[in-house]
C-alpha cells in the first residue's frame, strides 16, 4: 500500500489479562506484530465487551509467497474478571474478513472499510461482488488462496466451495487484480464443477496462461438442503504459505 500516515491499532486491552495459554497465543499471533497491522475497519460494541477488526498485515509481503494479507479479529472482554479472549483468521480479501466478523456478531453496516486506506474498487461489478462476499461468506468454504503483490502482476486467487444447495457450479474462483498505477482493483468470479478444474485454473492464472473465467451456473430451484453440510477440504496446488 502507498506510504503515508497510517492509523495505529488500538486493541483496548489496558488493564485486561488472560490465562497463560491465551496470552501467549495472542502475543505470538497479534501483539508481536501489532505495529504492522493496519485497521482498515473496526467496530466496538457500546458496552465495550466486543471489538471487531479488519486488519491489513504489512508484514505478509515478507512472509512465505502467497500468504493472505488480511486478518479478521474478534476480541471478547469480561469486564468483571478484567480478562479477554480472542478469535482470529488470516484471509486473502477484505470482504472475506468483513464476512468473518459479521458472522461472529458484528453489525454488517458497522464494519465498512476506510475509503482512505487500501486500493479502491474499480467498477460496480467489483463493488457488487464484494458486498455479496461480505454478506454471505458463510455460504462458502475456502480451500486455497494465493496472493502475489508483484506490481507487474498484482493478483489474489481464491478457491471456494459452495456449502448450501446443490449448485451446478459448486466450486468458485474469485480473482482480485490490482492496478498499482490507479491504485484500484477489480474482483471477478468464475464457476467450476470439480476441484481439479478449480485448482488448475488457479495454477494457470498464476502462470499467466489462464483462459477467461467460466460463468457461475446457479443452483436449480428447490435444491437447498435443510441443513448445511460440512465442506471437504480443497487441497492447494502446492504450498500456499
Buried (B, 14 or more C-beta within 10 A) or exposed (E): BEEEEBEEBEBBBEEBEBEEEBBEBBEEBBBEBEEBBBBBBBBBBEEEEBBBBBBBBBEBEEBEEBBBBBBBBBBBBEEEEEBBEBEBBBBBBBBBBBBBBBBBEBEBEBBEBEEEBBBBBBEEEBEEBBBBBBBEBEBBBBBBBBBBBEEEEBBBBBBBBBBBBEBEBBBBBBBBBBEBEEEBBBBBBBBBBEBEBBBBBBBEBBEEEBEEBBEBEEBEEEEEEEEEEEBEEBEBBEEBE
